[in-house]
């Protein structure tokens, strides 16, 4: 079983009600969730909502109710069955639909009380109060256990988390050891001897005689059939204690180190433990010290933890942030089976984002005009393999390029020259009061015209306003073959057309390219970046005869007279192959 969907209403920063959820998150085929958005837009509320849904006996607080309105808090989860055994679970028998999905709700109606539980009955199409047998255990089996990694966790909390992971896995592996099995058998034999001992039998007989003097139909049994799990007793018997020392062997107190070192230790521990746990699960029958010394990354065959991470980049050096991005993806690596971890991370760092990775999703939160939290979700699956390859290359070239997904107004440009030109123009616009600094759009260097449609897809899914400034290009290359850059004119137009709102998506086209449109060629001695910077310095920013300035003004404020770059405009400017008469207008 696994969690397929989560709906949240009237919880903390999230509004809505049971029939109209404030947010809905799709977890299907997802292992890594990045929450992005401005501060106070509901990211932490989503992290806490997952915890409230999975854990039992959580009582609501006044601050849990959205805007303190005391309407019921509703958190609904959809559980996907994955086997016949899942379908036969007591809590699922009458709840599973034809697609193997069961729906459950928790509703908190009063402050200081636990949740009421509901199960959706597919036969009657109604929510049945009281839940079903094994409701809590089902959620905890189907959903990974929440594990918080908060930004300001102290040393004790960090060490406790690592030690808990180690201890659980050590006990799990210990149950496979021959000595454990022998001791377990011996304890079972001892239990049987105690129950059957003369003293025990005489005591039970005496109590029965006394009971039947008063209640002839009742009997007393001193020993039940249930017995405690030995592994649980072993958990309290074995203690883990992590200590640190420097290169000289002297003890080191982690409290003397900053939050950055502490977080890095925790992240490194998770990564290292993930690899060790993986290898231990693969080699239960033949474990030895050599296995742990020579671990290879592989697959773990069950999920266990949902890491709820607040700003993983907090306190870390930029290089450490890049390394941690890899750590996150390592933790959810699916090669050979299901990973030990799933992750929901609330972040403000574009360096962490890589949509070229499979089983990854971005959730962007924002506040609408009515003050309600809104959520837009995009998965890596919206891209084909070629687009993923381009995004991977672009992320490698410029890890900050995903900053586009964190903004509310974006201008996409083809390359370095355009990026420098328009960034410098915006600086001058701010300097001369033509635009407020808070309203400056983000210029995104897409690296090449080929990458622009991929960014359009994500921005469109996130409902982010964007403009595209790109070259028209020639229809054919010099060798007479069709120019792929020309074909992209239609692809870019189709993405804009799918948004169907000129205030949210539009484009300005340079005819034929930026250099031709400005009668400009870069100086070979200065290079393209410096040549572009020097070019802007000589411009009058009020001169809209300069195409770059006209384009930027069009991006900042919609002008219908300039919105002419449609399919017909492009087609009318197509060119013939070299050596043939031109058909361009």
N, C-alpha and C positions, 0 to 999 in steps of 0.2 A: 504493500500500500504506500501511497505517497500523496502529498498535498498538491492538488492541481490548481486551486484558485482560492483567493482570500478576498473577502469583501468586508469593509469596515465602515461603520456609520456612527456619528455622534460621539466619537472618541477623541478627546483632547483637541488637537488642531483640525480634526476631520469632521465635517458636517454630514448631512444626509440622514436617511432613516432606513428601516429594514427593506422597504420596497424600492427605495432609490438610494443605493449605497453611495457614501461619500467618495470612496475609492474602490477600485477592483484591480487586483494584481493576478496576472497569469503566471503560474509557476511551471506550466507544462514544458518538459524538456529543458528546464533551467536549473543551473547549479550556482551561478554567480549573479547576484543582483546588485547593481550600483544605483543608489538613490542620489540624485543631483537636484539642485534648485537653490534659490536664495534662502537665507536664514528665516526661520519662523514660517516655513511653508509646509510643515507636516512630516518631515523626514523622520524625526525621532518618534513621532506618533505611530508611524508604520512599524518601526522596530518593536515598540512596546506592544502594539496590537498583536503581532505574531506571538509574543510571549504570553499575553493574556489568553489567546485562543488555545494554545497547546497545553499550558499548565492548568492543573485543577486547583480549586479552592482559593482563587484570587478574589479578594473583595475589592469592590470599586471605591474610589475616593471621590470627594467633591470635585477635585481638579481633573478627574478623568472625563467628566461630562463636558461636551463641547460648549464653550461659552457659558458654562454653569447653568444650562437651560433645563437640566434634569429630565429631558426626554430620554428614553431608553438607549443604552449603548448596545449596538448589535455587531457582533463579529461572526461572520459566516465562512465556513470552509468547505471546499469540495474535495472529497477523497477519491482518488483513482485506485480501483482494485487492479492487481497485477497477476492474480492466480485464482483458481477455483477455491482454494483454501480461504483467500480473502473474502470471496463472495459468501462463504458459509459462516463468516464471523457473526456472532449473536447480534451485534449492533448494526449489521449490514443486510440481514436477510430480507427485510421488506423495504430497504432503502436504496438498493442499487438499481439504476436505470439500465436501459439496453446497451449503453456505452460503458457500463461498469463503473459509473460515478455515483457516489452517495454524498448527500449534503447534510451538514450539521450547523446548528446555530448555538451561540451563547448570547444571552441577553441579560444585561445588568439594569435593573429598574430602580434600585434604591441605593443610597450611599451606605457604605459599610456592609454590604451584603454580597454573597457570592452570586454567580451567574445561574439563571435558569437555562436548562438545556433542552434543545429541540432537535428532532430528527425529521427529515422530509420523507413522507410516505409516498412512494411513487404509485402505489395502487389507488390511493384516494386523492393524490395531488394536494396534500395538506401537510402543514407542519404539526407534528405530534409532540406535545409537551412531555417533559420528564425524560427526554433522551431515550436511550435504549440500553440494553445490557452491555456492560463493558465500555460505555461511552468514553470515559476518561482514558482508560488503557488503550482504546483504539486510537485516539488522537495522539497519544504519546508513542504508539507503535508506528503510526503512519507518518508522523511529523518529527523531524530531527529535534533533539533536545536543545533549547535555547542556551547559548553560552555568550555572555556579554564581554566585549572588549571595549571598555569606556576610555575616553581620552585622558582622564585624570586618575585612573586607578593607582592606588598605592602599591608599594613593593609586596606587602603581605597578600594583597588580593591577586596580584600577578602570579606570585609563586604558588598560591593556592590553586589557581586554574591549571597551571602546568602539572603540579603534583597530582591533582585529581585525574587528569588524563593519563598520566603514567600509572597511577595506582589501579585505575579501572582496567587498563590493558594488561598489567602484570597479573592481576587476579584472574582475568579471563584466560591468560595463557597458563597460569598455575593449575587451573582445573584440568588441564591436559596431562599434567605430569604424573608419572607412575606413583610417586610418593603420596601425592594428593589423593589419588584414587584409592591407594592402600589405606590411608588414614580414614577416608570417607567410609570405606567398607568396614574398618575396625570400629568406627563410631556407631555405625548402624548395628553391628553385632553387639556392641556394648549396650545400646538402647534396648535391643531385644532381651538381653540378659536381665537388665534392670526391671523391665516390665514383667518378666516371667519369674523373677526372684520370689522366694517364699515370703519375705517381708512385705513386698508389694502386693502379692496376692492376699495375704492375711489382712492387710490394711484395707484393701478394696472390699473384701468379704465382710469385715467388721462394719464398715460404713454402710454397706448395703443392708445388713441386718438392722441397723439402727434406723435407716431411712424407711424400710418397709414396715416397721412397727407403727409408723404414722401414715405413710403413703404406700400401701401394699402394691400399687401398680407401677411404682417408679423404681428405677435401678440407678446405680452410680457407677460410672467408669472413670478411672483416674487418669488414663492415658489415651489421648486422641490419636487419630491417624495422621494428622498433619505434623510436619517436622520442619524446622528451619533449614534454609539453604546454608550448607557449610561455607560456601564461597562468601556469603555475606558476613559470616563470623570472621573469616580470614581478612576481609576488608578492614575490620576494626583492629585486627591483630597486627597487621603490617603497616608500618608508617614510613612515608617517604619524606626526606628532608634534603632540600637542595641548598648547598653552600657554595660560596665563591672564594677563589683565591687568585692572587696575581702570579706573575711569572716567577717570583721568588718564593712562592709557597705560603705567603702570608694571607690570612683571612681578609676578605673584602666585604664591606657592608653595602648592599645595593641601595640603601637609603642615601648614601653619599653621592649617588649618580643621578643625573637628570632624567626627566620623563622620556626623553628620546632614547637613551640607552635601555631603559626599562622596557619600552615598547618594542624596541628592536630585539631584545632578548626573548620576549614573548612570541614575536612573529617567527624568529629563527627556531624557537622551540617547537612551534606548531609545524613548521616545515620539516624539521628533523624528525619529530615524532611521527609525522605522517608517513615518512619513508620507512622508518623502523617498524611501525605498526603494519604497514603494507607487507613487508618481508616476513614478519612473524606470522601473519595470516596465511601466507603462501607456504610456509614451511613448518606447520605445527608438528608434523611427525618427526622432523629431523632438525630441531633447533640446536644451535651451539654458538659459542662466542664468535666464531668466524663469520657466521651469517650476518651478525650485526656490524662487524667490522668492514664488511664488503657489501653494503646494501646498494641495491639498484632501485630506481623508482619504478613502481609497478601499479597494480590495481588492488584496491580493497573492496571486498565484496558486500559491504553493508554500509548504510549511512548511520551516523550516530549523533553528530552535532550540527546545529545551525549557529554559525558565528554571527553575532549581531555587533557590528563594528561601527563605532562613532568616529568619523574622521580619521581613518588609518594613517593619513599623512601627517597628523599632528606631531610636532616636536622632531620630525625626522629630517635629516639632511636630504637635499634633492636626489642625490645618488641613491640614498637608502629608500626613498619613495619609489624610484624605478625598480630597485631590487624587490621591494615588497609587492609591486604589481605582479612580478613573476611568481612570487610566493603565493599570492591569491589564486593564480591560475594553476599552480602546481597542486594546491590543496584540493582542487575540484577536477583534477585530471581524470578522465574516464577510461583511459587505456586499459582494456581488459576487464572492466567492471565498474560498479558504482563507487564513487569516492566516499571517504569517511565523513567529509564535511560538505555542507552547503553554506553559502555566505550571503548575507545582506549587509552591504557597506554604504553608509551615508558619507559622501565625500564632496569636497570642493576642489579637488585636484584633477585637472585634465590628464595629468601624467599617468594616472591609474587606469584610464579608460582604454580599452582595445576591443573594438567591435568586430575585429577580424577573427576573434576567438569564438569557437562554438559554445553553445549552452550558456551564453551570456546575455543579459538584458539590462537596458538602461531605463530607469523610471525617473521622469522629471516632474517635480512638484512645483506648482505655482498657485498664487491666490487670484481668483477671478474678481470681477467688478462687484460681486455681492459679498466678498470676503471669505468665500469658501475655498477649501483646498481642492485643486484639480490635479489630475495625474495623467501623464502621457507615457506610454510604454513602447519601447522599440527593442526588437530582438536581433541577434546576429543573423537569424534566419532570413531577414529581409534581403540580404545580399547573396548574389551568386558567388561561385568560387573565384571568378576573376576579380570581382569587386573586393572580395575579402583580401585577395593578394595585393591589390592596390592600396587598400587601407593599411595593411600590415607594413608595406613599404613606406607609406607616408608617415605612419607612426614612428618608424625607425628614423626617418629623416628629420621629423619635427614632432617630438612627443607632446608639444603644447597645442597641436592642431585641433585636438578634441575640445579645446576651450569653446569652440563654436556651440557645443551642445549645452553650455552653461549660461549662455546669453539669451536675451529676448529680442535682439535685433542684430542681424548679421549681414555682411556684404562678402560674397564669395568672389575671389579673383583668381586668375590663372597661375600667376607665378611671382617671382621676386620683384621684378620691375613694377608691376601693378601694385603689389603690397606696399612697397616703399612709397610710391607716388600717393596713394590714397591715405595712408597713415599720416604722411606729412601734411597733406591737404587738410585732414581733420584737425591736426594740431593747429594749423593756421586759422581754421574756422573757429576753433575754441578761443584762440588768442584774440581774434577780432570780433568776438561776440556773436558770430553767426549761428552758433549752437552751444548749448550748455554741456559741460563736461559729463554730467550724469546721463546725457542722452546720446553720447557718442556710440555709434554702432561698432561692432567688432569686425575688423578686416581679417579674413581668413585666407591665407595663401594655400590654395589647394594643390600647389606643386605642378599641376598640369591640367589642361582642359578636360582630360579623360576622367579626372577624379571628381569633377563638379557634380555630376548626377548622384553619386553616392552620398555626398553631403546633403544634396537636396532631399533625398529620401528620408534621412534622419530628421532634418529640420522640419520637413512636412509632417512626419509622424508626431513630433513634439509640438506642433502648432507654433513654431518659432517664425517670426517675420524675417524674411530674407530677400536680398537682392543679388542678382548675378551680373557681374560685368565681365564680358568675355569678347574674344575676337570673332569676327565673322569667318575669316580664313578663306582660302580658295577651294573650289570644288574638286580640283584635281591637283596631284603632285606634279613636279617637273617631269617625271618619267611617264606621265600619262595615266597613272593608276588613280583610283578614287581616293580622295583624301578623307581619312577617318575623322579628322577634326571638323570637316564640313558636316558629316553625318551627325555629329554631336549637337549641332545647332538644333536639330529636331528633337533629340533626346532631352536636352535642357528645356526646350519649349514644352514638351509633353509633361515633364514634372511640374512646371509652373502651372500648366493648364489643369492638372489634377487638383491643385489647391483651389483654383477657381475663385480667387479673391485678389484683386490687384493691389490691395492694401497690405496683403500678407506675403505675396510672392510676385516679383516682376524682374525684368532684365533690361540691361542696356548693352547694345552690341557695338563694338568698335569696328569700323570698316576700313580696311580688311583686317588690320591688326593694330595694336596700340601704337607702334612706330609710324605706320602709314597715316593713322588718324591725326597724329601730331607733327608730321613732317620731321621726325626725330630719328636719329641713329646714335647708339651709344659710342662713347670714346673707348677704343681698345686699350688705351693707356690707363684710363680710370676704371674700366670695368662697368658692368651693367648697374650694380647697386648704387655706386657713387655717382654715375652719370645720371641716373634717375633722380637722385636726391638733388643734384645741382640743377636739373631741369626745373623742378618745382620752385626753386628759390627765385627764379626770374618771372614767375607768373603773377598776374593780378587776379586775386581770388574772386573778384566780382565779374571777371570776363567769362561769360558762359559760351563764348565762341570757342573756347578751349574745351575740347570734348571731355576730358577728364573731369573738369569742373562741372560741366553740364550733366555728366553722368552722376556725379556725387550729389548734386542738387536734386536730381530725379530720385535718387535713393533715399534722401532725407525727407523729401516732401513730394508726394505723388502729383504729377502734372500729366493730365490726359493727353495733352498735345505732343508729349514725348513718348507716349506708350504706343509705339508704332512697330515694335520689333516682333511682329507675329510671323506665322508661317509664310504668308504671302510676301512679306517684306524680304525675308531671307531668300525665297525661291526666285524672286525678281532679280536677285543679285548673283545668281549662280554663274559660274564661268565655264568656258569650254576647255577641253584638254589643250595643252601647249601645242602650237602649230595650227590650231583651228581658229576660226573667227569667234570672237567672244560673244556670249549671249547675255552678258550682264547689262543692266540698265544704267 
